[in-house]
Structures are given as C-alpha cells and as structure tokens.
Amino acid sequence: MNDASIHDQHESHSSDPDAKTVKSPGPRARARRRWGGRVFAFGAFLLLATGISLGASRHHAQQRQALATADEVRRFAPAVLVAPVEASPAVIPVALPGTTAAFAAANIYARATGYISRRNVDIGDHVKQGELLAELAVPELDEQISQNEATLEQLKAAVQQAQANATLAEATWGRDKPLLRDGWVTGHQGDIDLQTVKADDAAVRVAQANVSAQERLLRVLHQNRAYASVVAPFDGVITQRNVDVGALVQGNANTGTFMFEIMRKDVIRVWVYVPQDAAFGVAPGVDAIVRVPELPDREFPGKVTRIADALQSGTRTLLTEIDIPNPDGALPPGIYCSVELKIPRKTPSFIIPAEALMFNRNGLQAAVVKDGKAEIRTVRVTRDLGTRVQVDAGLSAGERVILNPPVTLADGSKVQPRPDATTPRT
C-alpha cells in the first residue's frame, strides 16, 4: 500500500467519526470510469455498424436473389407434351345395320276363277321368265268363249245381209233416178228409193260395229282364258306356294287367291338408314361392304344405287339402297347384316387427342406451339372418337397441340415442346 492510499484512508477516518460515511471516488477512478465508458460506447457503435452492414448486405443479397428468381421465372419455359394435328381421311367409314331384300319380288294372284288342274312348281324351285307355274281348269269361261264365238258368226252374217240390202237399194235408186227426171217415176217414189239407200248403208255400219264389239269381247275372254295359265314374270325362286291341285281359286280383283310368291335373288338389295351426320356424303356410286354375322369369312362388296333424297322426319335418317351381286345365292333376302359405307368427306376436318382440349369461359379451346410459344385457339368438335376428337375449325394439319395444358398456360407463354410417344397415328 502506497502513501497516497494511506493518506486517503486516514482522511476518511478522520472526517467520519462513525466510520460509516462513503467517500467520493478520486480522480483516477473517475478517469478509469470515463475510459471504460468510451470503450463500451465504441464497442457498441462498432457492433451496431457491423449489424447495419450485415443487414444491408443481406437485404441486397435477397434483392438480387429476388431479381434473379423473377428473371428466371420470366425466362423459364416449361416442357410440355405435344402431339401433331392430323388431317382426317378423305373417306369416312360408317358401319350401320341393314336388311337384305330380293331385287324383285312378286305375289302371284289368280286372274281367272277355276280349279287347279296342274301345279308345276313348289317352294324353293328356280324358274325362268315365262315358265308355267300352274294351270287352271275354267269350263265356264270356255263355254262363254264358245257362245260368243257363235254370236260373232251371227253378227258377221248380219253384216253380209246388210251389205246385200244396201247393194239392192243402190241398184234400185240407180234405175229410178233417170226416170224421175223424165217424169216416169213420181217424186214420192224417188224419195223412198233414196232413203232406202241411206237406211241400208246405216244398217251395214251398225252390223260392222256389232262385229267389232263382239271381237273385243272375245279378246277379253281369251285373255281371261290365258290367265288360266299362271307363268313366272321373271327369273327367280318360288318362296311361297299357297295352292295345290284341285284347289278352287278366285279371280276377283279384290279377293283374288294368293297363289305364289317369287323373288329374284341373283341381285340382292340392302336397305340401310344413314343418320344425318353422314347422309350428306351419300350418293349413288359410293362403295359399300356387307357382312353377315353367320358368314364371318365372307364379305359382299357393292355400291349405293338409290337414295331417298329426303330424310325421314321421325328418325333423321336417309333410306339408302345398295345392290349386291349374288350369283351363287349365298346372301338370302330378309336377313340382318352390317353395312360399311365409304362416304367421301364433304368438309375438311382434323383429329387431335382428347387431352388437348381446354374448357373455360371462352368455350372449347386447344393450345398449339408456334415459334416456341403457346397459341390458344378456339376449336369446334364435330365428332367424339373416344380418346381422340374430330374438329373442323381452329386448327391446321401438321400443327402441334399441347397435351394436358396447365391451368396457368396463357396465350404467348414460352414452352418447350416434347413429343408424346404414345400418341396414335392415323
């Protein structure tokens, strides 16, 4: 302990008789305190400056990172799957149900009344045009023909008699006419001779008309007699037989007996009803293929030959007829079949995958890639093909559509196209 400290303690004890009073620090202690305060303030300032510098540096780094992120977002082009827009084929294959029918069919009715004396055909027989199918016994008609033939002979004799009378009247008038001028015959007799000539000429014309009328009647009777021989109207096959030998048939026009049904089977008609969406391309000459489930290994090619030219209002379908050559008779009439029509396309259309469609407040749309950017187009779907759809507006063949476009995709967004290997090709 030095002298200064001893002196200070002594002073403190001398000035404070109770030894409990605190003395104020000396000049050195106060100097040390001032120096410590300055050091603390400097350290605090240094710490504050360091913190401010670090905060500013961190803020600047965050700002630079945000700018870099924004620029990266702006420059970012997401990879998207794309598929090509395919042009629809020029021919539309349409499969429809159909019904076969004979190219020609006729129901043979009796035109004469009588009994079947002979029947030459049965069900399934193939016949030629003009071949005798059945013969009727018509004795009453034969009797009528005999009577009217005798009447015709009488009328012809009456014509001869009238002609003889006319000839006599002409001769009498020729003799009396010059005598009438000379006064040897009275005028009254001359008038009688002249009128007799006219009357006999008229009688000749009446007799000739009666002969003509009788001949026409006989022609009708002979025609009815010809109907007693029932013949085939065309080449075909007998599909129904409703009479047998000894059966009575009626020749009435309204209640005549239905004797046979004959069908022509070397050519088969196929009736098919084409719906409205395909009817506008149907025309004579369109190729068709007919298939029958019971003949799986056989196809029957043909062509459209007739169309109704008017759709049925109830079903919106067009009645179409197809002629199928059937020389071997393998395709029978009246069966169900499947008809595939090769209908030419009237308007161009395109096919895209169904997952390329977008539906929002702007309607149905699809996005295509053009110059590395997405271009959104409004499309119109004409046909749903399941995994693919057919459109006729908004797209062109060869363009690439984006599959499953993200909801954030906007018109003009940059994209990186990536082909879809699973997209089917037409």
Protein Blocks (a to p, Z undefined) as FASTA:
>chain_A
ZZklmmmmmmmmmmmmnopaccdddfklmmmmmmmmmmmmmmmmmmmmmmmmmmmmmmmm
mmmmmmmmmmmmmmpccdddddddddddfbdcdddddddddfbdcddddfbdcddfbdfb
dehiacdehiafbdcddfklmmmmmmmmmmmmmmmmmmmmmmmmmmmmmmmmmmmmmmmm
nopacfklmmmmmmmmmmmmmmmmmmmmmmmmmmmmmmmmmmmmmmmpccdfbdcddfbd
cbdehiacdfbfklcccfbdcddfkbccddddddfklmmmgcehiacddddfklmmbccd
dddfbdehiacfklopacdddddddfkomacghiacddddddddfbdcddddfklpccdf
kopaddddeehiacddddddfbdehjaccdfehiaehiacdehiafklcghiacdddddf
klccZZ
